[in-house]
């Protein structure tokens, strides 16, 4: 369930036509009362042309809103750049977008009546109003599949139960599982067979990487390169990521060494990234850094 202690009433931008709710907390209460799902869309109204187009062609259309009215409550969270909104309101919106792992605008998140995400759409889909409404309504089948898989898990024990829970969780947005499916995650930790342990380890590694990403801009702006290197080293020690997750973390460390005028250290990290898998985009970027640094030697 959405944690109501961290949500404040969000003053959202309301489309010109139809009913869009302006408070996620209240929308969730109403969704439970009316047994409806929540269609929650994040937009940047004054800086994103995609969001502006989405608003004009889909979100503001009465036919779209009325098509969803029986099954969904509509909530929009707008994150403008130029705004006179109080700082605490902007902070609450950003916190909500972070909890739901929103990275691209516009982005729609589908929530069940208890406020748990079960699907999402990124960007503007090239669909008509009618077809997009049908697309949104069809998403509810994913929630039904999730519920059936959880019901199946409830009838099992031990490793079979863990496997069924993992099967259900794999149907859902990975980047929100640890936050919104804590009971199921705790159950997997309790059962702890090898397959679920690996699944959770991967999820936690991805979350740790996201936390580093979220602090990148601030650390680079303040030239806190040693602090970034410490964060990456701690992440590598705790999560022991493999493959591209490891390459991505090392890429941040390589950039920190580059920007703090430690080319030999940057070169060592570049070679480590390439050695993991030379075919990935991270490896290709490391090769470019490697070549650049060697030309300067």
N, C-alpha and C positions, 0 to 999 in steps of 0.2 A: 504494500500500500504506500502511496505517496506520503512521505513524512510531513505531517502538517505543521510540525514545529518549526520547520525551516522555510515554509512558504508564507508569503504575505499576500495580501490582496494585490493582484497585478492589474495596473491600469493599462489595458490593452487598447490598440487601435481597432475600432469597430468598422467593418465594411459598410458601405452606403446602403446596401440592401440586405434585409433578412436579419436573423438573430445569430450573432456570434457572442458567446459568453466571454466575460472579461475577468474571470477569477477561476483559476484551476482548482483551488481548494473547494470552492462552492460547486463547481462543475462536477467534481468527484462525488460530493454528497448527493447531488441530484442524480448523477448517473447510477449510483447504488439504489436510490429510491425508484428510479424508472427502469432499472435493469438495461441501461444503454451503455454502449461503448463510447469512448471519447476520441474524436479526431482532433489532434493537437498539432497546429502548424506554426512553425517558427519562420519569421520573415524579417527582412531588413528593408523597410519601406522607402527610406530616403537614400539608399546607397546601392541597392542591388536591382539591376534591370530585370533579372530573372524573377525576382520577387514581385516587382511592379507588374510584369507581364502576367504572372500567375494570379495576382490579385484582380487584374482587369478581365482576364479571359475565363477564370474559373471561380475563385473564391467569392467574388462579388455577385455572381450570377444567382438569381433567385431560384432558378431551376436546379442548380447544384445543391443549394441549401435545402430545398424542399425534398429532393430525392433522398437525402440522408436523414431527414428529421425523425423518421420512425425508429432508426437503429442507432444513430450517433448523436451525441452532443458536440457542438463545434466550439473549439477554443483556439484563439489566435494569440501568439506571443510575438510582439514586434520589438526588434532591437535596432532602433534608429541610431545613427551617429550624431546627428544634430537634434538635440532634444532638451527640453526644459524640465523633464521628469526628475523627481527627487533622486538623489544618489542611491538611496536605499532601495528604490523601486528598480532602477537599472541593475543594481547588484543582485537583487532577487531574481530578475530575469536571467542574468548571466549564470547564476548558480543553478537555476532550473535547467538551462540549456546544457550546462556541464554535467549535471546528474543524469540527463538523458543522452549524454554523449553526442550532442548535435555539433557537427563540424561543417556542414554545408547548408547554405540558405538558398532557396527555401528547403525546409525539411519537414515532413509530416510524420508524426509518431502516433501509432494506434495503441490506445490503452483500454484495458478491460474495465468493468465497473469498479474494481478495486484499485485501479490506478497502476496496473502493471503493464509494461510495454509488451506487445506480442508481434509487432511488425513495424516497418517504417518505409517511407519513400524519400529518396534524395533527389533534389532538383525538380525540374518541371517536365513531366511526362508529355510527349507529343500526342495528346488525346483531346477529343472534343469534350464539351461539358458533360454530355450524356455518357460517353464512354468512360470518362474519368470518374463520374459518380458510380457507375457500375463497377469500376476497378476498386474503389474504396469499399463498397458494400461487399465485394467478394473477399476482402481481407478477413472478414469475420470467420471464414472457414478455417483460417489458420489458428484462431483462438480455439475453435471447437476441436481441432486436431490436437492441440496442446492439452486441452482438458481431458480428452479421451486417453491420451498417453499417461497423464498423471493418474487418472483413475486406474489404468492398467498397473502402474507402479504400486499403487496402494494395495493391490491384491497379491503382491509378490514379497519375497524376503531376500536378504543377503545380496549376493552379487547380481542376481537377476533383477532385483529391485533397483539397484544402482544403475544397471544398464538401461532400464526403462526410464529412469529419471534423466539420464544423460540423453537418451533418444528424444525426450520431450524438450529438453533445454536446447538441443541442437536446432530445433525449429524456430528459435527465438533470436532476436538481435543480441549477438554475443556481448557487445559492449555495455549492456545494461543488466546482465544476469547477476553479477555479484551484488549489485545495488538493490534490485527489485525482487530477486528470487532467493532471498536469504535462507528461508526454511529448507528449500530444496538443496541449496549448497551445503547447509549444515548437516543435512541427512547424508549427503555424499561424503562429507568429511567423516561422519560417524561410521559409515559402511566401509569406506576406504579401500575398495578393491583396486587393483592396478589401473584398470581402464578409467575409472572415475577420478582417481588421483591424478592421472595424466591430463585429463580434461580440465580439472580445476587448476592445475599448475599452469597450463597454457592460458587460461582466462586471467589468472592473477599476473602472469608475466605481461600480458597485453595491457592490463590496467596500470601496472607500474610504468610501462612505456608511455602510456597516455599522460600520466602525471608528470613525467619529464617533459613531454611535448608542451604541456600547458604552462610550464615555467620557463620555456626557452626564451621567449621574447624578452621577458623581464631580466633574465640573467645576462643575455647578450647586450641589452640596452645599458645595463649597469656594469658591463664588462666583468661580470663575476664568473670568469672562466674556470677558476679553480673550484668554485662551488658546483658548477655544472659537471666537471670531471668527477667530483666526489659523489654526486647524485648518480651518475652513470655507473661508477664502480660499485656503489651500494646496490643498485638495481641488478647488476651482473652477479654479485655475490648472493643476493637473496633469491633471485628467480632462476638463475642459471639458464637463460633463454638459449634457444638454438636457432639455426637458420636465419631467416630475414629479420626476426625480432632482435637477434644478437647483432646483426649487421647494422640495423637502424640505430640501436643504442651506441654502437661504436662510431657510427657516422657523426653523431652529436659530439662525441669525445674528440674525434679527429678535427672537427670544425673549431672546437675550443682551443686545441693546441695550435691550429693555424692562426687563429685570430689573436693569440697571445704570444706570437712570434717564437714558437717552439717547433720549428720545421722537422727536426729529426724525430720527435715524438709523434708528430702528425704522420710522418712517413711510416713509422712502425705500425700505427693503427691502420693506415691504408692497406698495408700488406696483410694484416690480420683479416680485414674485411674481405679482401680478394680471395684469401685462402679458404674462407668458409664456403663460398659459392661464386665463382667468377662470372656467372651468367646473369646475375640479378642486377637491377638498376643501382642498388647500393654499391655493388662491386664496380660497375661502370663509372660511377662518380668517383670512387676511390682510385681507379686507374687514372682519371683525369688529374686528381690531386697529386698522385704519385709522379706523373709526368711533369707537372708544373713545378713540383718541389725539386725534382732531379735536375731540371734545366737551370735552376737557380744555384745549385751546388757548385 
